[in-house]
Amino acid sequence: MKAEKAQIKTNDVNDAYDIVMDAIVTQQLRPSQKVSENILSDLFGISRTISRNLIERLLAQQFLVSLSPRVTQVAPLTLLEIKQNFTLRKLMLPEIIALSGAKVDFDLINQLNKQIQNALPFKDDTSALKILKINKQLNLALCAPAGYPLVDDWARQLEDTAMRIYWLYIKTRQSFPYSSKQQSLILDVIKSDEPKKIHSVIHDMIVQTEERILNAIFSHEQFYTQDLVV
């Protein structure tokens, strides 16, 4: 994705955050790339004050890492980070969604799922990113009815990292990591409001997705000895 300046109002921190996160997901800001207030200001047309706030926020969320007081980089994306993300998602998401159960807003979920299916197959990086963001919104909507705000924050951070991981799959396979058939199966199980069954099907879906992602990575030699950059 080409770097493009995005003029943002100086007080619109959330819009600025979304644009910088999009750049991290799509590797416009590549893993291990150095970042600074000046770099963010020049790339995205945002003020240095907002850039400073974004760097602090992204450091706290571990999407940026500080190597020294003067050197900050985009967090690396290696097999270790991928395995850790899937391990945490396998532990947390089945539990959270099982708690949500029939309290989920299925009208919203069906609407988001339809948006994803209508956008497939994607034509370019912009449409691929749009699908990932809708998918993130769908997954968070499955978690929200559990009623634990702190858990929502954890789930959001896991989903943001998952978007970075899914981007590797999208760029190497030119397809989405899972199908509408899988989504429909999951929704039917969640509607049943049977916690053990929900836990099982969500866990299995994450395991299957992990296998697809790792197979996509292992089939590309460029990933063997370097950061996972596409």
C-alpha positions in Angstrom: 0.0 0.0 0.0 1.5 3.3 -1.0 2.2 6.0 1.6 -0.4 8.7 1.3 -0.8 11.8 3.4 -4.0 11.9 5.4 -4.9 15.4 6.6 -6.4 15.0 10.1 -7.7 17.6 12.5 -5.2 18.2 15.2 -7.7 17.2 17.9 -8.9 14.1 16.2 -6.7 11.6 17.9 -8.9 8.5 17.3 -8.9 9.1 13.5 -5.2 9.5 13.6 -4.8 6.3 15.6 -6.9 4.3 13.1 -4.9 5.6 10.2 -1.5 4.7 11.8 -2.8 1.3 12.8 -4.0 0.7 9.2 -0.4 1.5 8.1 1.0 -1.0 10.6 -1.5 -3.7 9.5 -0.8 -3.2 5.8 3.0 -2.8 6.4 3.1 0.7 5.1 4.9 1.0 8.4 6.8 -2.2 8.2 7.7 -4.5 11.1 10.9 -3.2 12.8 10.8 0.1 10.9 11.9 3.1 12.9 9.2 5.6 13.7 9.3 9.0 15.3 7.1 12.1 15.8 8.6 13.6 12.6 8.1 10.4 10.6 4.4 10.1 11.5 3.8 13.8 10.9 5.5 13.7 7.5 3.8 10.5 6.4 0.2 11.2 7.6 0.0 15.0 7.9 -0.7 14.9 11.6 0.6 17.3 14.3 3.7 16.4 16.3 1.6 16.6 19.5 -0.8 13.9 18.1 2.2 11.9 16.9 3.7 11.9 20.4 0.4 10.8 21.9 0.0 8.0 19.3 3.6 6.7 20.0 2.9 6.5 23.7 -0.4 4.8 23.1 1.0 2.3 20.6 4.0 1.6 22.9 1.6 0.8 25.7 -0.3 -1.6 23.4 3.0 -3.1 22.2 2.4 -2.3 18.5 5.5 -0.1 18.8 8.6 -1.1 20.8 11.3 1.2 22.4 14.9 0.0 21.8 16.4 3.1 23.5 15.2 6.6 24.6 15.8 7.7 21.0 14.9 4.6 19.0 11.3 3.4 18.6 10.3 0.8 16.0 7.2 -0.9 14.8 6.8 -4.2 16.7 8.4 -7.1 14.9 6.1 -9.8 13.4 7.7 -13.2 13.8 6.5 -16.7 14.2 6.8 -16.2 18.0 4.4 -13.3 17.9 2.0 -15.2 15.7 2.0 -18.3 18.0 1.6 -16.1 21.1 -1.4 -14.3 19.6 -3.1 -17.6 18.6 -2.4 -19.1 22.0 -4.0 -16.2 23.8 -7.0 -16.1 21.4 -7.5 -19.9 21.9 -7.5 -19.3 25.7 -9.7 -16.1 25.7 -12.1 -15.9 22.8 -13.9 -19.2 23.3 -14.5 -18.3 27.0 -15.7 -14.8 26.2 -18.0 -15.7 23.3 -19.4 -18.6 25.4 -20.4 -16.0 28.0 -22.0 -13.8 25.3 -24.1 -16.7 23.9 -27.6 -15.7 22.9 -27.1 -12.1 24.1 -25.2 -11.4 20.9 -26.9 -8.9 18.5 -27.4 -11.3 15.7 -28.9 -8.7 13.4 -25.6 -6.8 13.6 -23.5 -9.9 13.2 -25.5 -11.0 10.1 -25.2 -7.5 8.7 -21.4 -7.5 9.2 -21.1 -11.0 7.8 -23.0 -10.0 4.7 -20.7 -7.0 4.2 -17.7 -9.3 4.3 -19.3 -11.8 1.8 -20.3 -8.9 -0.6 -16.8 -7.6 -0.5 -15.3 -10.9 -1.5 -13.2 -11.6 -3.6 -11.3 -8.4 -2.8 -9.7 -6.5 -5.6 -6.9 -4.5 -4.0 -5.2 -3.7 -0.7 -7.9 -1.1 0.2 -10.7 -3.6 -0.1 -8.7 -6.3 1.6 -8.1 -3.9 4.6 -11.8 -3.0 4.7 -12.7 -6.7 5.0 -10.3 -7.2 7.8 -11.7 -4.2 9.7 -15.3 -5.5 9.3 -14.2 -8.9 10.5 -12.6 -7.3 13.6 -15.8 -5.4 14.2 -17.7 -8.7 14.0 -15.5 -10.5 16.4 -15.6 -7.7 18.9 -19.4 -7.7 18.6 -19.4 -11.4 19.5 -17.4 -10.6 22.7 -19.1 -7.4 23.9 -22.3 -9.0 25.4 -20.1 -10.9 27.9 -20.2 -7.6 29.8 -16.6 -7.3 30.9 -15.0 -3.9 29.7 -11.4 -5.0 30.5 -11.9 -8.2 28.5 -13.1 -6.0 25.6 -9.8 -4.1 25.7 -7.8 -7.4 25.6 -9.9 -8.7 22.8 -9.5 -5.5 20.8 -5.7 -5.7 21.2 -5.7 -9.4 20.1 -7.8 -8.6 17.1 -5.6 -5.7 16.0 -2.6 -8.1 16.1 -4.6 -10.7 14.3 -5.2 -8.2 11.5 -1.4 -7.9 11.1 -1.2 -11.7 10.9 -4.2 -12.1 8.5 -2.5 -9.5 6.2 0.3 -12.0 5.6 -2.2 -14.6 4.5 -4.1 -12.2 2.3 -1.0 -11.1 0.5 0.5 -14.5 0.0 -2.8 -16.4 -0.8 -5.0 -13.6 -2.1 -7.9 -14.9 -0.2 -9.6 -14.6 3.2 -8.5 -17.0 6.0 -11.9 -18.6 6.5 -15.2 -19.1 4.7 -18.8 -17.9 5.0 -19.7 -21.6 5.7 -17.5 -21.5 8.8 -19.1 -18.2 9.9 -22.6 -19.6 9.5 -21.8 -22.7 11.5 -20.4 -20.6 14.3 -23.4 -18.3 14.4 -25.8 -21.3 14.5 -23.9 -22.7 17.5 -23.8 -19.4 19.3 -27.6 -19.0 18.9 -28.0 -22.4 20.6 -26.7 -20.7 23.8 -24.8 -23.9 24.9 -21.6 -22.7 26.5 -19.6 -25.9 26.1 -20.6 -26.3 22.5 -19.8 -22.6 21.7 -16.4 -22.9 23.4 -15.6 -26.0 21.4 -16.5 -24.6 18.0 -14.8 -21.2 18.5 -11.6 -23.0 19.7 -11.7 -25.3 16.7 -12.2 -22.4 14.3 -9.1 -20.6 15.8 -7.0 -23.7 15.6 -8.0 -24.2 11.9 -7.2 -20.6 11.1 -3.8 -20.9 12.8 -3.0 -23.9 10.6 -3.9 -22.0 7.5 -1.8 -19.0 8.4 1.2 -21.1 9.3 0.9 -23.1 6.1 0.8 -19.9 4.1 3.9 -18.6 5.9 5.9 -21.9 5.6 5.2 -22.1 1.9 7.0 -18.9 1.2 10.8 -19.0 1.4 11.1 -15.2 2.0 9.7 -15.7 5.5 12.2 -18.3 6.7 15.0 -16.1 7.8 13.6 -12.6 8.1 10.8 -10.5 9.6 7.4 -11.4 8.2 7.2 -8.7 5.6 5.1 -8.9 2.4 
